[in-house]
Amino acid sequence: MLPLQLLAGPEAEARIRREGLLPELFDKVIAASGGPKWLPLAALDRHLLYRFFPTDHPLSLLGTSSGAWRCATLSDPEDDQAHRRLQQGYIHQRYERPPTPAEVDAVCEALLAAAVGDRAHAITSNPHRRLNIIVCRGRHLNGRRHRAAQGAGLAVTALTNLLSRRSLDWHWRRCLMSAQPDSPFSGMTDLASVQGLLDADNLLPTLLATGSIPLVLSGVTGLPGMAPGRYFDGGVTDYHLDLPALKGGGLTLYPHFYPHAAPGWFDKNLRWRRARDNFNKVVILTPSPAFIATLPGGKLPDRTDFSAYDSDTRIRHWERAVALGEALVPALEELRADPLAHLRSL
């Protein structure tokens, strides 16, 4: 059994059955929030964006949180070194005691600056990899600086979200930061949304904002080019990117760590609220359960590893997860050669 699964929505499945698993079917690539769960996918990420897709193949990339960090570094038109620097910096975070939000801010800001380096202009002006990032502006209690107010705001958000996902509009504002004005993700109405221009000047603060988990990081105050306020993790509203915009255009390729998707961060444990209609044209590439069982601890890396292990042990585990993930690249090529033998319905 291959370590990589190929799952497709109804229209995507029909096209693959007719035409094969071809790069020209796709015009969008998305990457979800999920902290370090992306690390076993790192080699696959690079293979997809620098080998599977021709460098001049036009793609719109969209991510939230660590998914946005992946998309940004994979949008460098020169090579995959920014993504490799991100991988290195992400793995080698060190917190020898429970850190304050300010300490996590500083570590994340430094690793993002090292990953992007002087490539911000090249990344945001790449004509073939058009970058999009979602961040969330906190409203009311969620926009306050103090942790007690934020905690209360999150609790109220979770409660109202049980009744309706649309209630997120009361607590958070989805902000789509796009490197081009005609983004295919513009104009979404499932939640109230605003759009801003992503450029070399605001790329780094936007990346820090979209990775700023409430209560864990401080959030970014005054995101350049956007309304005043405190900006946080894009996964709050769009955890696994269950977006109506995915129904338009060509197919969407989704290298993901799960075979399913929860719309927002507060939907993680709501099994009845999983992506369906919006994934009609989505193709998911995800590690198999058998592959995940081979990873350290028999699971995907996650944020609990910071408290479960000392830094040296965690780093060894995460480096091992990345090394094992190299096997997903030849698995993709096997899927590409004979997709019908492995294709499953979402």
Stockholm file with secondary structure:
# STOCKHOLM 1.0

chainA/1-346         MLPLQLLAGPEAEARIRREGLLPELFDKVIAASGGPKWLPLAALDRHLLYRFFPTDHPLSLLGTSSGAWRCATLSDPEDDQAHRRLQQGYIHQRYERPPTPAEVDAVCEALLAAAVGDRAHAITSNPHRRLNIIVCRGRHLNGRRHRAAQGAGLAVTALTNLLSRRSLDWHWRRCLMSAQPDSPFSGMTDLASVQGLLDADNLLPTLLATGSIPLVLSGVTGLPGMAPGRYFDGGVTDYHLDLPALKGGGLTLYPHFYPHAAPGWFDKNLRWRRARDNFNKVVILTPSPAFIATLPGGKLPDRTDFSAYDSDTRIRHWERAVALGEALVPALEELRADPLAHLRSL
#=GR chainA/1-346 SS CCSEEEEECHHHHHHHHHHCSCGGGEEEEEECCCGGGGGGGHHHHHHIIIIISCTTSCEEEEECTHHHHHHHHTTCSSCSHHHHHHHHHHHTCCCSSCCCHHHHHHHHHHHHHHHHTTCHHHHHTCSSEEEEEEEEEECGGGGCSSHHHHHHHHHHHHHHHHHCGGGHHHHEEEEEEESSTTCTTTTCCSSCEEEEECCTTTHHHHHHHHTCCBTTBCCEESCTTSCSSEEECGGGTCSSCCCGGGGSSSEEEEECSSSSCCSSGGGTTCTTSCCCGGGTTEEEEEECHHHHHHSGGGSCCCTTHHHHSCHHHHHHHHHHHHHHHTTHHHHHHHHHHCGGGTEEEC
#=GC SS_cons         CCSEEEEECHHHHHHHHHHCSCGGGEEEEEECCCGGGGGGGHHHHHHIIIIISCTTSCEEEEECTHHHHHHHHTTCSSCSHHHHHHHHHHHTCCCSSCCCHHHHHHHHHHHHHHHHTTCHHHHHTCSSEEEEEEEEEECGGGGCSSHHHHHHHHHHHHHHHHHCGGGHHHHEEEEEEESSTTCTTTTCCSSCEEEEECCTTTHHHHHHHHTCCBTTBCCEESCTTSCSSEEECGGGTCSSCCCGGGGSSSEEEEECSSSSCCSSGGGTTCTTSCCCGGGTTEEEEEECHHHHHHSGGGSCCCTTHHHHSCHHHHHHHHHHHHHHHTTHHHHHHHHHHCGGGTEEEC
//
